[in-house]
Amino acid sequence: MSTKGAEAPATDAAAVREHLWQAALAADEDAAVRAVFAAIDAGLTPEDALLEVIAPVQRRVGTEWADNNITVAQEHAATAINDRVIAALSRHPASRVPAEAGRVTVACVDGEWHALPARLLAEVLRLRGWQVDFLGAQVPTPHLIAHLHQHAPDAVALSCSIPTRLPTAHAAITACQAAGVTVLVGGAAFGVDGRYARLLGADAWAPDARTAASCLSAGLPRLRLAAGHQAIYDLPHLADQEYSMVSAAKAKLVRTTVGELQDRFPPMKEYTEQQRQHTSEDIAHIVDFLATALYTDDDDLFTGFLTWTASVLSARGVPANSLMPTLDVLSEQLREFPRTQRLLDAARTALTTHSTPTTA
């Protein structure tokens, strides 16, 4: 499929989005760049191209994958096209802005491989006159701190989209503050209301790139000095060690759960080796989210993941009720952990409500 020749009319963001979506789906980089450049040449601002065109198209990529309308390969290809368009956009004459606002480091926390949201923020900040050090995905905290010491930015913006990376984000936030640098955080992992940003002690949280840019322009206050700070100071519930013990037992929990499910979920006996592998991976994700919910002590983090997983499974023809015996087996293995039992009970309730049909 080729989208060669497609052009975006004037500055209609909706029309440009559709052109970009079709080009991204076809993995047609030339058509994608042409669509966005034509709109900018017609008057669309580069910032609007980033946030009103590219960002919504990328969200659509994720939604279409979750709904099983596109494959993993298509999702990866479309994401790569969007990233290439951002790179091309940075070289457009309309994007050339003197760096006079200050210096900021933008990075994804270690283990966070969704770099595109951070890339969007970096480009918006450049357009607003910041000198930006964009470090990309999965930045190990020691290397991030070394960079801060070497370049002394005015602030660091940390991106995290995967909630299971929140413990790592907490360590990065604390380490940056200990290095004397204020920390702005953003990304889906911190919650739609920024609750986990506050919980983990970030100096500021922004729900989107424009808000982040405005926060940085206004100046970030130092909320606290983090030298010698330990996670347990912010999260006293960690003293029960449930998070540490569940995290350490992950391999055993997954192995035992897979074994038990063969008796409790009869369809699994007919699974292919590949299906069994996928099941093991799904259970590993459940354990990861359970551990992270123990770290934050937040039921919603775990129940939200389980109901989302149920929707994804249903879209792929896998019965969502297969999650219930998984939770039961985990509960039996972790019966001595009261906070864990609370989270598992909340997940069962959420799944029951999620799968119960509503009547008009």
Order of alpha helices (4+ residues) and beta strands (2+ residues): alpha-alpha-alpha-alpha-beta-alpha-beta-alpha-beta-alpha-beta-alpha-beta-alpha-alpha-alpha-alpha-alpha-alpha-alpha-alpha
